[in-house]
Amino acid sequence: MSKLDWSKLLKSGQRIFIGSHAAVPTALIDDLIENAKHLHDIEIVQLMTLSDNKWALPEHQQLFKVNTFFIGGDNVRSAVNEGRADYTPCFISDIPNLFNNGILPLDAALIMVSPADQYGYHSMGVSVDVVAAAAKSANTVIAQVNEHMPVTFGQSFLHKNQIDYFWYHDQPLPELPQPDTVDNKIIERIGQYIALLVRDGCTLQIGLGRICAAALHYLGNHKDLGVHSELITDDIMNLMLQGVINNRKKTFHPNKIVTSFCMGSQALYDFVDRNPHIGFYPSEYVNSPTNVARNDNLIAINSAIEVDLTGQVVSDSIGHQFYSGIGGQVDFSRGASLSQGGKPVIALPSTTQDGKTSRIVAHIREGAGVVTSRGHVHYVVTEFGVASLRGKSIRERALELIRVAHPKFRQQLLQQVRQHYWVPNYHQLTPSDVPELGDIGFKKITFAGEEFDLRPLYPSDERRLQEFFYSHTKETLQLRYNAVPTQMSREKSCTLVSIDQSVDLALCIVRQKGSAAKIMAVGRYYYIESHNSCEVAFVTREHYQGQGMASVLLQEMIRIAQLRGLDSMQAVVLVNNKPMLNVFEKSGFVRQASDEPGEVMLKLELKQNETQEESSS
């Protein structure tokens, strides 16, 4: 029909649903506003819409009362926080049940669809999500038929018999500008760290915004990635066009992207149009944690407003002010945690934009709500690194999260967390970063085909270092310490991992498999100020002795010592520890006279080496 008689289609006090995201039928709603002279108190139920949401403006409050599952756009946000609109927190996977089970029964659904095909089927196009459930459960379905709506595959079709009224009006779909990550070093660094958590063959879920865009930017050299995500964007399209995303290794819906909606440029909408490699499915299917978990190696990447030192994630509110919504964060975090090899990742800048407030906090601010529980989070990423939380105690979590907080807030966070007795008094905060290791603060190395991380010892390695000590045989302890120490208390271990890395140096080689980390070798030097020198020592787990780990650690420490301007390095080795003597001498250390029988003193002149290198070049 060409003209709708809203007085016959709707009644005052009814509840209606309007289409989501880029499939919001704005022209249809404009027509309702213009012609709803005798209607009032209509409840609009919605998700985020890519529009100005003018129905939430004060001048329409007698006609509409908005009830949103996700607060998107200034008009809706203002209406919620001024009390003119409601916010209903709910997992996206559960919203369809509210419609289907009569908890929020719908009198009408206003949606946008493509023209019907030769078989009488209209596509819901770029937004199937909860639109599918709304259209199937509403008493009346009113569809804006738009030539510009792409036809998408999956479970995106409604037969013309499922639609009660048609309103034909063509309009371009609203576009979402690309997030600006250019020249934002903080966002770019977070993206780099996230990309390091993604291995070839993983399946991705992403959220919306600059951080997720930056992460995808750094996945350009990966291979065989897949996508199972409620949302896809231009960045997903670009990686698919590059062949990085091909879905070959997916274990659920292999060879196909699974999503429920897309938002982006017209190029993206053209890309999904009749694309057989992308399936659009309802939210109860895509966001089901059980279905998410059917994807092995599912990496769920989402953002947050703040994270407390126990790992609780606030992402829908700033204090008492509601800001966004639960969305799919919990659905995918839970699903990723159940996935074989999966990783739920929460990413955020360490401070607010003005740098005045830490977003890693000792306790969430008053009024804020926890969206993702401390039990769901495996990784928290800031521009200062990756905090691994899975399997960590409250004390260990606090230390991990303080490490990735902004340095100017770390001491304050430690003092605040001590008020709750989570961190013993013997733990002292010292500089733990080693800038000389490069931008990301660690290096990937390989021994016998196995990959390891070479990184600083962190304060949160206290328990791992204790386990490392107790793994040694008496022979290893004798060779390393010239004695057989019988105890490594947590307090002693804490002292060893809490050194000032800007003065002394403690590096380790760690086998990191997901959230499981095991120390394989440790190398240290202690600065000797009186001689501008340092004393070096190593210990390697027995199974990996003789594979070159000590040599790699020594070369890295020599390089760092040179960068720091030290004059020399020295070591004391037992005369019968021939393998270690060989490591030092191969690196240029020269034996010196020693006053202690049974010990060999070795020394490396760094300034002399620098002179030789300069002359040879």
N, C-alpha and C positions, 0 to 999 in steps of 0.2 A: 504494500500500500504506500502511496506517496505522502500521505499526511496522517499523523497519529493524533487520535483524540485521547489525550492523557486523562481526561475526566472519566473516561470509560475504562481505561487500562489500569489505573491506580486509584487507591483510596487513601485518604488521610490516615496517618498512623501505621501504615504498612512498612515492612522491611524489604529493601531492595538491595541487590548486589550490583556493583558496576565493574566492568572489565579491568584487568590489571596491566601494569607496566606499559609497554608500548602499544598494547591493544585496548587502551582505554577509549571508549566511544564518545569522545568529547563533543562531537557535533550532535549526537543523539541526546546527550545530557543538556547541551545548550538549548535544544528544542524543548526539552522538558521544562527547563527553567523559564523559558519565554512563554510557555503555554500552560503552566501549572497555576492558573489564577485562583482556583478554588481548593487547592491542596495545601496541607500543612502537616508538620510533625512526621515526615517520612524519614525513617532511619536508613541511612546509606551504610552498607557494609562493604569494606574495601581492603585491598592490600595497597602497596605502593602503586601510584600511577605516575606515568611520565607526562605530567601536565601541570597547569597552574592550580588545579584543585579549587577552582573558584567557588564551587558549591559549599566549601568550608568557610567562606567569607562571612563576616558578621551580618551583611545585608540579606543573607539567605537563611539565617538561623531559624526563622519561623517556618520555612519550607522544609529544611533538612536538618537532621542531627547525624553527624558523621560518627561511625564506630569503626575504627581502623585496627587492623592486625599489625600494621607496620607504619610507623610515622615517617612519611617521606614528603618533602616539600614544606616551605615556610608556612603556607596557609594552614595546612593540616597541623603542623607543629604548634603554631600559635593557638589554633582552636582547642587543641588538647590541653595545653598548659594554661589556657584561660578558662577552661571548664565548659567550653561550648561544644566540645567533641569528646568522645571516649576512645580510650586505647584498651584493646583486649589482648593481653599477652597470650600467645599460643604457638606451639610448634607448627610450622607450615604443614608438616605431614599429618597433623591432627585437625586442621581447619575443615577439610571435607567432611569429617565425622560430625562437626557441629551442624553442618547443613543436612546431612543425610539422616542423622538421628533425631532431628527436631529440636536440638538445643538452641540453634539459631535458625528457625525455619524461614525460608525465603518466599515472599509473595511474588517477587519478580526478579529477573536477572537481565540487566542491560549489558549486552556484549557486542563485540565486533567480530565479523567473520568475512571470509572471502566469498566471492560469488560461487554458486553451486556448480559442481562438475556435472558431466553427462548422466551421472547416476543419482543426482540429487543430493550430494554431500557437500556441505560447507566446511572449510577448515578454520579452526580457531587460530591458526597461524602462529604468530610469534609469542603467544601467551596461552598455554594450555593450563599450567599450574593449578590453581583452585577454580579457574573459570569452568573447567569441565564438570566438576562436582556441583557448582552453582547452577549451571545450565540444566543439569539432569535432575536436580532436586527442587528447583523453583516452580511455583505454580504456573507462572507465565514467563516465557522467554521472548524478549524483544531484541532483535539483532539489527545492528547497523551493518549493511552489506557494503563492503568497500573494495573497489577494484585494486587498491594498492596493498591489500592484505596478502602476504605471501601464502602459498599453499605449503604446509609442512606435513611431514609424514610421522608415523608412530601411532599414537592414539589421540589424534587431533581433530577428528571429524565429527560433525553433527549432521544427521539427516534433516532434510527440510521439514519432515514431519515432527521433529523435536523442537522446532521453532514456531512460536505462535504468531508473531508479527515481524514483518520485514520492513526496514526503512533504508532505502537506497541512497547513499551519500558517499561520494568519493573524497578522500582527503589523504595527503601524505602521512605516513606514520611519524610520530614524534621521534626525533633522534637524540641520542645521549652523547654529548661531547666526550672525546677521549680524555681520560685523566692526564693532567699535566705532571709528568715526572722529570722533565728536562731541568737540569741544573739544581735539582733537589738532592743533595748528597745523602741526606738522611734516608729518604725514601729509597734511593738507589741502593744504598748499602743494605737496607733491610731486604730488598729484593734479591741481592746477591746471596745473603745468608739463607733465605728460603730456598733458592735454587740449589744450594748445596745439600739440602735435605731430600731433593728429588733425584732419584736414580733413573737411568734408562729403563723404559718399560713400565714405569709407574702410571697410575690413573689419577687424574686431577679433579678436585672440586675447588672452585674459587668463589670468593665473594666479590663485592663491588668496591671499586675505589683505586686510589693511586698505588697502594702497597701491592695489591694483587696484580695490577698492571705491570709494576716494576719486576715482580717475581717472574711473570711470563716473559718479560723482555730478556731475562737472563737464562731462559731455557732454550734459546735458539740453537745451541750445540748439542742438545739432548737427542735421543733417538727413541722411536717407538712409544711415544707417550699416548695415553688415552684420556678420555674425558667422561666422567659421570658427575654432572653438576647441575644444580637447579637453574643456574644462569650460565649463558655463554655470551661472549663479547667479541669485539673486533680483534682483540689480542688472541683469542682462541682461533678465530678465523685465519689470522695471519700465520699462526704456527701450523695450522692444518694445510694451508696453501704451500708452506715451506716443506711439508713432509715430516715435520717434527712430530705432529700429532697424526697418527694413522690408525690408532686403536687396535693394532694387530695383537698386542699382548694382553688385552683385556680378557678377564675371565668371566665377565657378565656382559651380555650383548657385545661380543667381540666384533671388531671391524666397524663399530658404529658409535658416534657420540650420542649419549643419552642426556637429555636436558628437559626442562619444563618451560623455560621462557628465554628470550634473548632481548638485549637492549644494546643499541649502538648506532652505527651510521646506516645510511641507506645501502651502502655496499654490503653490510652484514645482512640486511633484510633481503637483498637480492641473492646473497650467497645461500641462505637457508631455503629459498623458494624452490620447491620440488627437488631438494637435495636428498638423495636416497641414503647418504652416509650419516644423516643426522635424524634422530628420532625424538620427537616431542611427546612427553608423557605427563600424566597428571601428577601433582605433588605427592599424593599419598603413595605413589609408586616410586618416583624418583627419590624422594626424601626419606623413604622408609629405611630406618637404620639397618634392618635385615637385608634389604636389597643393596644398600651402600656397601655392606660388609661382604657381599658376594663378589666384589671387585678386590682381588689381591692387590696389595701395595697401593692402597687408596690414600692419597695425600690430600687432606682437607685443609685449606688455607683460608683463614678468616681473621678479621681485625677486631679490635676492642677499644674501649674508652679508657679503661684502667684494669690492672691486674694486681691483686694483693699478694703478699709474700707467701701465702699458702697455695696460690694458684687459682683463686677464684677470679672469674672473668666477668666484668661489667661491660655490657655492650649496647644496652638499650636506654640508658639514662645517665644524666650528669647530675649527681645528687638527687634532689627531689624532682628535677625536670626530666620528663621523658623525652627521648631524642629520636629513637628509631624503633626497633622491635627485636623480638627473638629470632624471627626469620628461620633460616635453615641451619644456623650455627650448631645447635645442639644435635639436630638430626644427623648432620655429617660428622660432628666430633665423635658422637657415639658410634656411628657406623665405621668410621676410620679406626677407632680403637679396637673394634671387633674384627677388622679386616686383617687377613694374613699379611704381615709386613706393613700394615697401615700406620699413618702418622697424623694425628690431629695437631694442627699448628695454629697458634694464635700470634699475630704479629701486630706491633704498634710502635710508634716512635717512643723514645724513653721519656720525653717531656711534652708538655703542651706546646703549641706553636710559638709562644713567646719565650719559651725556655724557663719559665718561672715556677712551674709545677711539675713534679715527677708523676709519670703515669704508672710507674711501678710504686705501689704504696704499701705501707705497713698494714693498713686496714682500709676497707672501702669506705668512701665518704658517706656521711649520714644521708639517708634517703635513697641511695643507689641500690640497684637490685642485681643479684647474681643471675646471669643468664646461663653460663656454662660452669658447672661445678668443678671444684678442685680435682675431682676424680676423673674428669673427662680429658684433661689437658695433658698432653705429652711434651709439647715444646712451646716455649714462648720466645719470640724473636724480636729484638730491637736492633738499632744500628750498632750496638756494642757486642752483639753476639747472639748465640743460641743457648737458652737455658733448657736443660733436659730435666723434666720433672717426674716422669713415670717411674714408679717404684721408690721414689725419694721420700724420706721422712720430712716432717714439717721443718725441722732444723736445716736439713740439706736443701730443701726447696728454697728456704729463705736465703741461703748462701748463694745458690744458683741464680736467683732472681736479682739479688743485690749486685752480682757480678755483671749483669746486663743492664742495670740501671745507669742513669747518667752519673759520671764520677762525682759531680758536686753534691749529689744526694745520697751517696752510698753510706757515708758515716752516719748521717741522720737516720737512715733506714735501719742500720745496725743497732743504733741506740734505741729506736722505737721498738724493734722486734725483741730486744732484750727485756723490755718491760713485761713481756709475756713468757719469759724463760725459755724461749725456743732456741737461743744460741748461748752456749756457756760463756762465762766471763773470760776464759782463757783464749777465746778466739779474738784476734785483733785484725782489724781491717788494714791491709797494706796494698800498695799498687800491684795488681795481678796481671796487667797487660804487658805484652812484649811487642812493642810496635815494630821491632826489627824483623819479626816473622812475616810482615806484609800486611796488606789491607784487611784481610779477613782474620788475622791473628793466629793462623795455624797452616800447616802444609800437609798435603796428601802424599804419602810415600808407599812404596810397594816392596814387599819381601816375599820371595818364593810364590809370586802370583797372588799374594794376599794383601789387601789394602789396609793401611793404618793411618792414623792422624798423629802428626808431630806437633805438639802444642805445649803451652805452659802448664805446670801444675796449678790447679785452681783450688781455692779454699774449700770448695765442695768436694774435692778429691780425698778428703780426710779418711773416710772409710775405705775407699779403693786403695789408698797407699798402705793402710793397715793390712788389708788383705794381701797386697803385693809383698809386704815384709814377711808375713807368715807363710807365703808360698815358697820361700827360699830354703834350700838345704843348709845344713850346718857348714858344709864346705864353702858354699857361696858367701855365707855370712862371715866366715873366717877370712876369706880372701878380700872381702869388701871392707870389713871393720877391724881386721886383725884381732878379732875376738868373736865370741858367739853370744850376742845379746839375746836374751830370752823373752823380752817383752817389748811390744810397741803399743803403748796406751793410746787411747783416742786423743788425750791431751798432747802427747809427744808427736803423734801424727799430725795434729792440727798445727803445731809449731812448724813442722817441716813443710806444710803446704801453704803456710801464711807468710812466706818471706816477702820482702820488698823486692819485686822483680825489676825495679828500676836500678837497684844497686847490685844485689846478688841475682842469680839466675837458676831456675829449676825447670827443666824441660822434661817431657815424658813422651813416650810412644805408646799410643792407646789403640786397641782394637775396638772400634765402635760399630756395633751392629744394632741399628735402631736405637732404642733407649738403653741397651746393654753396653757398658764400657768396662774394659779390663786393661790395666796398666801392664805393659810388657817390658818396658825399660825406663830408667830414670837417669838423667844426667844433671849434675849440678856444678856450679862454681860459686865460691865465696870470695867476695872482693877483699883484697888486702890493700887498704888505703895507703899505708906507709910506703909501699912499693909500686903503687898503681898497677897491681897485678891481681891474680886470682888463683885459687886452688881448685882443681877439677877432680871430680869423682863420678863413677858410674856403677850401676848394677842392672843386670838384665835377667829376666825370668829364664830359668834353666832351659826350657824347651826351645827358646829362641837365641841362646848363646851361640856364637860362631856364625850368625847370619848377617852380621854387619850393622846391627842396630847401634852399638856403641860408637862405631866409626861415623855413622850418620849424625848422631847426637854431637859428637866431638867436633865435626866439621861445622855444624850449625853454631856451636858455642864459640868456636874460633872466629867465625864470621861476625857474630854479635859483639864479641870482645873487641875486635878491630874497629867496628863501627862506633863503639863506645870510647875508643881512644886508649885502651889499656896498653901498657908497655910489654907485658909478658903474661904467660900462663904457666902454672906449675902443677905437678901431681906427685903423689907419693904412692908407690905400688909395691906390694910384697914381691920379693925376688922370685918366688915360685909361681907367681901369677903371670905366666908367660903370655897367654892370650891377650891380657890387658896391656902388658908392656909392648907387645907387637902393635896394638891399636895406636898407642901414643907415638911410638917411634915411626910408624908409617905416616903419621900426620906431621912429622918434623920435630917432635920433642927430642931433646938431647939429654942423655944421662949426666947427672951432676954428682959431685962427691956427697956422700951421706954419712951422717954421724951415727945413724941407727943401723945396727946389723940386721940383715934380713929384709931391709927396705931399699928401694931404688928411688932416688929423687930425679925427676925429669923436668925440663924447662923448655918452653917455646918462646923465643924472642919475636914479638909481634912487629915491633918497629923495624927490625932487620928484614923481616919477611916483606913488609910494605916497600922498603927501599929496593929489595931485589926484584919485586914485581914491577916497580916503576921503571927500573933500568932495563928489564927485559922487554917492556912494552915500548 
